[in-house]
Amino acid sequence: MLEYERQNIKLVEIMGEYTTLQIQKGNRVLPYVSGSASIAEFLGSKFINDAPEDYPNGYYYQPEGIEEDCPTGEPDEWRFNSSWDWLMPVYRKIRDIINERSKYDKHTRTNYDLLELDVQMAICEVNIEKAFYSIVKFIECWNASQADR
């Protein structure tokens, strides 16, 4: 089990997947969510637990109105931490967010730019574990900033 702690985010690797144990944001501690589940929700998937006999831990579905494909089913079926084909669309969405933000203020660098740079470096190193971890870290920080709004 590997542990990472940086910028008030504590991630622990369990069975090849990074899981967020907690995110400290001021006096708030955001809940535990698996790395793949964070990515799925970032891409637009919604969690539901309406069939406990078939899906005892619930599952994710693509809601109406979400035009891009997002992961469905159970997180243990997803390969964000082991397949570039799964991970790169997530990076593209992160790039879109960074590009959109830069339209409004071209001279300001934010924490998101630095987190996105971590992802870029991991991709350049062809290190999918590091890229996965960096993407999860970006998403968790992004979600925390959106919750403050």
Buried (B, 14 or more C-beta within 10 A) or exposed (E): EEEEEEEBBBBBBEEEBBBBBBBEBEEEEBEEBBBBBBBBBBBBBBBEEEEEEEBEEBBBBBEEEEEEEBBBEBBEEBEBBEEEEBBEBBBEBBEEBBEEBBEEEEEEEBEBEEBBEBBBEBBEEEEBBBBBBBBBBBBBBBBBEEEEE
